[in-house]
Amino acid sequence: MLDEEKRPSDERETRSTSDAGSNKLIATISDEEKRLVRKLDLRILPITCLLYLFAYLDRTNLGNARLQGLAEENLGGDPTGILFDWVNSAFFFSYIICQVPATIISKLFPPSYWIAGATIGWGICSTLMATTFNFGSLMAARVWLGIFEAGFGPAIPLYFSFFYTRTEMGLRMAYWFGFAAVAGAFGGLIAFGVQHVEYGPSLAGVGGEWDWKVLFLIEGIPALLLGVLAFFALPDRPENTKYLNAREREIEMERMNRGTSADVGAVIKKEHIMIALLDWRIYTGGMIYFGVNCALASISAFLPTIIETFGYTNALAQLLTVPPYAVAAIVLCMTSYTSDRIQNRGLAVAGSCGIGAIGYLLLLTVPNNVHVRYFAVFCITSGTYTAIGLIIAWFAHNLGSETKKATGIPMFMAIGQCGSILGSHIYPSTDGPRYIRGFAISCGLEAFATICSLVLWLSYTYDNAKRNRIYGRPDPGANVDTNELADKAPMFRYIA
């Protein structure tokens, strides 16, 4: 059959991308494959994005509850802010400890079962926070919340890598992680509404006595319902999901073996766990993640309090947290789309961290101009959220094999979440209203993350160029055997 006589469904679109060695790669996408990707997007993205929305609401709603009387009722007023810091950071201790084993073990279970179980678990914990009555009960609820969320957060990048190629991952991770920013905006609106309704006896300058309890219920119960939905609706691995027909499974398995090798079934390769543990790049990624997570945790928990120091009321401070998060979600998606198109993550991560550092520098050096300080908040949220979304997508491809991804992704995330613990302790009430120590530490760590991003970018670029010289340039659509050497396979190429 002549080319011009081919059916429309067989027409193929040619798209140019560039690998980290600056060589142009030509990838072709058929109409049949485009329909498959749209089908996957319509099922996977809405559910996982909503799950992350409520996961993030449930882990960060302490900042809003603090302005609604939580500290006065459960922490004896907490004049120094130290007890609140410990309650906020308790989540991260269990979250860090459980991330790596939970993600490795998740490979042995159908993804729908694992993700649904984790969701229902954290939904129960978040809902029960409305029943807490003192420091100890709050700590217990937060620790268990961290345990269940550890089984969800790092497992999603691994889950996405079962279905999406290297040219699709960045934007999908942006949609998913962008809902953390949406959660920040949504959480501020919910807290603003709850505080204006005033549930229970009125407390001067706070609102209703029960406002914070209602907030936990509103943001906890939906997670339980979404967990049940995930159990029935999320597709399992491509080779055995009932969501795809035989032809779609065939196409998806071919897609998952482009430039790498996908596992089949519940497989854990122990040697790849050790390879991940000895990979210096994962630890460098962890240092980047440490810096941006320190900023993220502190801005999530303390943004309402920080904006309140600009001279606004509690309720208005809740409302003014919305625009910075909304802008952050837009910037994250735009940057990730561009990163996918040019197949470059390192420079985008470095630029995002640099913007976050500039935001903190403005808060440090401009103490009296409210408009400049509010603009600085936009820089912090946009830079920090974009950097985190991009680095997750970066490592979701660059680790080579599924087992190394299942080990390496939670490894750098666990290192990074140590920054979240630090971020929970650098804004004590006694440092207000300037919070110089917290802003200075966050600024320095964002600047350090910028340097580490450039180091990784140079390293990946050099390795790709070296392999191109020795082994030649690979066919971008060809299978690369990563079963033995993971990302060290001669024909594997990194995204720089």
Buried (B, 14 or more C-beta within 10 A) or exposed (E): EEEEEEEEEEEEEEEEBBBBBEBEBEBEBBBEBEEBBEBBBEBBBEBBBBBBBBBBBBBBBBBBBBBBBBBBBBBEEBEEBBBBBBBBBBBBBBBBBBBBEBBBBBBEBBBBBBBBBBBBBBBBBBBBBBEBEEBEBBBBBBBBBBBBBBBBBBBBBBBBBBBBBBBBBBBBBBBBBBBBBBBBBBBBEBBBBBBEEBBBEEBEEBBBBBBBBBBBBBBBBBBBEBBEBBBEBBBBBBBEBEBBEEEBBEBBBBBBBBBBBBBEEEEBBEEBBEBBBEBEBBBBBBBBBBBBBBBBBBBBBBBBBBBBBBEBEBBBBBBBBBBBBBBBBEBBBEBBEEBBBEBBBBBBBBBBBBBBBBBBBBBBEBEEEEEEBBBBBBBBBBBBBBBBBBBBBBBBBBBBBBBBBBBBBBBBBBBBBBBBBBBBBBBBBEBBEEBEEBBBBBBBBBBBBBBBBBBBBEBBBBBBBEBBEEEEBBEBBEBBEBBEBBBBBEBBBBBB
